[in-house]
């Protein structure tokens, strides 16, 4: 049975207990709205560890758009049922004031990669991501933490942070899980209209279809407002707005 923990004090007691401390712990941080992509991370955690922990926390500090934060899906009861079915040992779901007792005065910053790609279009986004992940990693004290490659830039930044600050948690990447039509699974997909959903799948297809840079940009602009499409780090990255919803994806070259 999945144990749901909301209190940081209660969580600290669990983390210090003989049943937890010293055992192989796998950790999957999420903002909820659990889907098959999350479940694939959980499955790997359960295979590689004795205990699996999932966090659900919709982190306000990484949202540059207040409307996006307000509309972010929060089906908490459904999430709990899915995590129970996935045999997760602990669900850690603190509130904002517990996780940010300093009211976000102390922050983690990165000065290079976080300013590129999504960082150019979302001021303060990765600062919020790195800060909350640092807090969660310190609390969970996992042996391994799992991040999906759909957010590949985020994975690289978290991995770099863990190495720079000598954290003991190994940051593991997991392949992007896609719908049958190729769309990368995302909690935001549920907000798309039927027409927008078709365009989103086409975005994924055009991102991986061979074309020159200008042809690809033109093809993507037919679908929505494009933030960027760039090739670097052995991958092709893209970000687009469809139905007013920002979607990202990347494919290996």
C-alpha positions as CSV (number, residue, x, y, z in Angstrom):
1,X,0.0,0.0,0.0
2,X,1.3,3.4,-0.9
3,X,1.9,5.6,2.1
4,X,1.0,9.3,1.5
5,X,3.1,11.8,3.3
6,X,2.3,15.5,3.3
7,X,4.4,16.7,6.3
8,X,8.1,17.3,5.9
9,X,8.6,16.5,9.6
10,X,6.9,13.1,9.1
11,X,9.0,12.5,6.0
12,X,12.2,13.2,7.9
13,X,11.2,10.6,10.5
14,X,10.6,8.1,7.7
15,X,14.0,8.9,6.0
16,X,15.8,8.4,9.3
17,X,14.1,5.1,10.1
18,X,16.0,1.7,9.9
19,X,13.4,0.5,7.4
20,X,14.4,3.3,5.0
21,X,17.9,4.5,5.8
22,X,20.7,2.5,4.1
23,X,18.4,0.8,1.6
24,X,18.4,1.4,-2.1
25,X,15.8,4.1,-2.7
26,X,14.6,5.2,-6.2
27,X,12.9,8.5,-6.6
28,X,10.6,9.9,-9.3
29,X,9.8,13.6,-8.9
30,X,6.6,14.7,-10.6
31,X,4.0,17.5,-10.7
32,X,1.2,15.0,-10.8
33,X,-1.2,14.2,-13.6
34,X,0.4,10.8,-13.8
35,X,0.6,9.2,-17.2
36,X,2.3,6.2,-18.8
37,X,5.5,8.2,-19.1
38,X,5.7,8.6,-15.4
39,X,4.8,5.0,-14.9
40,X,7.7,3.9,-17.0
41,X,10.1,5.8,-14.7
42,X,8.4,4.2,-11.7
43,X,8.7,0.7,-13.3
44,X,12.4,1.2,-13.7
45,X,12.8,2.5,-10.2
46,X,11.1,-0.6,-8.8
47,X,13.3,-2.9,-10.8
48,X,16.5,-1.2,-9.6
49,X,15.7,-0.3,-6.0
50,X,14.2,-1.7,-2.8
51,X,12.0,1.3,-2.1
52,X,10.4,3.6,-4.7
53,X,9.3,7.2,-3.8
54,X,7.2,9.5,-6.0
55,X,6.7,13.2,-5.2
56,X,3.8,15.3,-6.4
57,X,4.3,19.0,-6.1
58,X,3.1,21.6,-8.7
59,X,6.1,23.9,-8.3
60,X,5.0,27.6,-8.7
61,X,8.6,28.9,-8.9
62,X,9.2,27.3,-12.3
63,X,6.1,28.8,-14.0
64,X,6.7,32.0,-15.9
65,X,3.0,32.2,-16.9
66,X,0.5,32.5,-14.0
67,X,-2.3,31.2,-16.2
68,X,-0.3,28.1,-17.1
69,X,0.1,27.4,-13.3
70,X,-3.6,28.0,-12.6
71,X,-4.6,25.6,-15.4
72,X,-2.1,22.9,-14.7
73,X,-4.0,19.6,-14.1
74,X,-4.2,18.3,-10.5
75,X,-6.1,15.0,-10.4
76,X,-4.7,14.1,-7.1
77,X,-7.1,11.3,-6.2
78,X,-6.7,9.6,-9.6
79,X,-2.9,10.0,-9.2
80,X,-3.0,8.2,-5.8
81,X,-4.9,5.3,-7.4
82,X,-2.4,5.0,-10.2
83,X,0.6,5.1,-7.8
84,X,-1.1,2.4,-5.6
85,X,-1.6,0.2,-8.7
86,X,2.1,0.8,-9.6
87,X,3.1,-0.4,-6.2
88,X,4.9,2.8,-5.2
89,X,6.0,2.7,-1.6
90,X,5.7,6.3,-0.7
91,X,4.0,9.4,-2.2
92,X,5.5,12.6,-0.8
93,X,3.3,15.6,-1.5
94,X,4.2,18.6,0.6
95,X,2.6,22.1,0.3
96,X,4.3,25.2,-0.8
97,X,4.9,26.8,2.6
98,X,6.5,23.6,3.9
99,X,8.8,23.2,0.9
100,X,9.6,27.0,0.7
101,X,9.8,28.2,4.4
102,X,12.2,30.8,3.1
103,X,9.6,32.1,0.6
104,X,12.1,31.3,-2.2
105,X,14.9,33.7,-1.0
106,X,17.5,30.9,-1.5
107,X,17.8,29.6,-5.0
108,X,19.9,27.4,-7.2
109,X,21.2,29.0,-10.5
110,X,23.1,27.7,-13.5
111,X,24.8,30.2,-15.8
112,X,25.1,28.5,-19.2
113,X,22.7,25.8,-20.4
114,X,19.8,27.2,-18.4
115,X,19.9,30.3,-20.6
116,X,19.5,28.4,-23.9
117,X,16.6,26.6,-25.6
118,X,13.7,26.8,-23.1
119,X,15.7,29.1,-20.8
120,X,15.6,31.8,-23.5
121,X,11.8,31.8,-23.5
122,X,10.9,31.1,-19.9
123,X,12.6,33.5,-17.5
124,X,13.5,31.9,-14.2
125,X,12.1,28.5,-15.2
126,X,15.2,26.4,-14.6
127,X,16.1,28.4,-11.5
128,X,12.8,27.2,-10.1
129,X,13.3,23.6,-11.3
130,X,16.8,23.3,-9.9
131,X,15.8,24.8,-6.6
132,X,12.9,22.5,-6.0
133,X,14.8,19.4,-7.2
134,X,17.6,20.2,-4.9
135,X,15.2,20.4,-2.0
136,X,13.5,17.1,-2.9
137,X,16.8,15.3,-3.4
138,X,18.0,16.5,0.0
139,X,14.8,15.2,1.6
140,X,14.4,11.9,-0.1
141,X,18.1,10.9,0.0
142,X,17.6,8.4,-2.8
143,X,20.3,6.3,-4.4
144,X,18.8,7.0,-7.8
145,X,16.4,9.6,-9.3
146,X,14.7,9.2,-12.6
147,X,14.0,11.8,-15.3
148,X,12.4,11.4,-18.7
149,X,14.3,12.4,-21.8
150,X,11.3,14.5,-23.2
151,X,12.7,17.2,-20.8
152,X,16.3,16.5,-21.9
153,X,17.6,20.0,-21.1
154,X,16.1,19.6,-17.6
155,X,17.8,16.2,-17.2
156,X,21.2,17.6,-18.1
157,X,20.8,20.6,-15.8
158,X,19.7,18.4,-12.8
159,X,22.5,15.9,-13.5
160,X,25.0,18.8,-13.7
161,X,23.7,20.2,-10.5
162,X,24.0,16.9,-8.7
163,X,27.6,16.5,-9.8
164,X,28.6,20.1,-9.0
165,X,27.2,19.9,-5.5
166,X,28.6,16.4,-4.8
167,X,25.1,14.9,-4.2
168,X,25.1,11.2,-3.7
169,X,22.0,10.6,-5.8
170,X,22.6,9.2,-9.3
171,X,20.6,11.1,-11.9
172,X,19.2,8.6,-14.4
173,X,17.6,9.3,-17.8
174,X,14.8,7.3,-19.3
175,X,13.6,7.2,-22.9
176,X,10.6,9.4,-23.9
177,X,7.3,7.5,-23.9
178,X,5.0,8.3,-26.8
179,X,1.5,7.9,-27.9
180,X,0.7,5.6,-30.8
181,X,0.8,8.6,-33.1
182,X,4.2,9.7,-31.9
183,X,3.2,12.5,-29.6
184,X,5.4,12.6,-26.5
185,X,3.4,12.0,-23.3
186,X,2.9,15.1,-21.2
187,X,0.5,16.2,-18.5
188,X,-0.4,19.2,-20.6
189,X,-1.7,17.0,-23.5
190,X,-5.1,16.7,-21.8
191,X,-5.7,20.4,-22.3
192,X,-5.5,20.2,-26.1
193,X,-8.6,20.4,-28.2
194,X,-9.1,17.5,-30.7
195,X,-7.7,19.7,-33.5
196,X,-4.8,20.8,-31.3
197,X,-4.1,17.2,-30.4
198,X,-3.8,16.3,-34.1
199,X,-1.4,19.3,-34.6
200,X,0.7,18.2,-31.6
201,X,1.2,14.8,-33.1
202,X,2.1,16.4,-36.4
203,X,4.6,18.6,-34.4
204,X,6.3,15.4,-33.2
205,X,6.3,13.9,-36.7
206,X,7.8,17.0,-38.4
207,X,10.4,17.4,-35.8
208,X,11.9,14.0,-36.7
209,X,11.2,14.1,-40.5
210,X,14.4,14.8,-42.6
211,X,14.3,18.4,-43.9
212,X,16.7,21.4,-44.0
213,X,16.4,23.9,-41.1
214,X,14.3,26.5,-42.9
215,X,11.9,23.8,-44.3
216,X,11.4,22.4,-40.8
217,X,10.8,25.8,-39.3
218,X,8.3,26.7,-42.0
219,X,6.5,23.3,-41.5
220,X,6.3,23.8,-37.7
221,X,5.0,27.4,-38.1
222,X,2.0,26.0,-40.0
223,X,1.0,24.3,-36.7
224,X,1.5,27.0,-34.2
225,X,3.8,29.7,-32.7
226,X,7.3,28.3,-32.6
227,X,9.7,29.3,-29.9
228,X,12.7,27.4,-31.3
229,X,13.9,24.4,-33.3
230,X,17.6,23.8,-32.9
231,X,20.1,21.0,-33.2
232,X,22.7,20.6,-30.5
233,X,23.9,18.0,-28.0
234,X,23.3,15.3,-30.6
235,X,19.6,16.0,-30.6
236,X,17.0,18.2,-32.3
237,X,14.9,20.3,-29.9
238,X,11.7,22.0,-30.5
239,X,9.1,24.1,-28.6
240,X,5.7,25.2,-30.0
241,X,2.5,26.8,-28.7
242,X,-0.7,25.0,-29.8
243,X,-4.1,26.0,-28.4
244,X,-2.2,28.4,-26.2
245,X,-0.3,25.4,-24.6
246,X,3.5,25.2,-24.8
247,X,4.7,21.8,-25.9
248,X,8.3,20.6,-26.1
249,X,10.0,17.6,-27.7
250,X,13.4,16.4,-28.8
251,X,14.7,13.5,-30.9
252,X,18.1,12.0,-31.3
253,X,19.9,12.8,-34.5
